[in-house]
Amino acid sequence: MSTASPAELELAQLLIESLNLEDIQASEIDPEAPLFNDGLGLDSIDALELSLAIGKRYGFQLRSDNEENRRIFASLRALSAHVQANKTL
């Protein structure tokens, strides 16, 4: 398990809060593990909730029709890199 950066930990905390994942700590989320299926087991509704929370927190929209979504949501690390590159707040 690799160590999460401060930005990844902040995003992990947002993920936990927005999806009501009460049984997990931000530091327990492996930044390189998949967010969907075998990893955290998130689904498309979770992705929508997380996208809305990211939009509110960081000031940009993640679009559902973006063909890069599979790459963007591949892991906490990939999502955090996308957020850091696009945030406006």
Residue pairs with C-beta under 8 A, 6 or more apart in sequence:
1 30
2 30
2 31
2 32
2 77
3 31
4 12
4 26
4 27
4 29
4 31
4 76
4 77
5 31
5 80
7 80
7 83
7 84
8 31
8 76
8 77
8 80
9 26
9 27
11 54
11 76
11 79
11 80
11 83
12 26
12 27
12 29
12 31
12 76
13 26
14 50
14 53
14 54
14 57
15 21
15 26
15 29
15 50
15 53
15 76
16 22
16 24
16 25
16 26
16 29
17 53
18 49
18 50
18 52
18 53
19 42
19 46
19 49
19 50
21 40
29 40
29 76
30 39
30 76
31 75
31 76
31 77
31 80
32 75
32 76
32 77
33 39
33 40
33 75
33 76
34 40
34 74
34 75
35 42
35 73
35 74
35 75
35 76
35 79
36 42
36 43
36 47
36 73
39 75
42 50
47 69
47 73
48 64
51 61
51 62
51 64
54 60
54 62
54 83
55 61
55 62
57 89
58 83
58 86
58 87
58 88
58 89
59 87
59 88
59 89
60 86
60 87
60 88
62 69
62 72
62 82
66 72
71 78
72 78
72 79
72 82
73 79
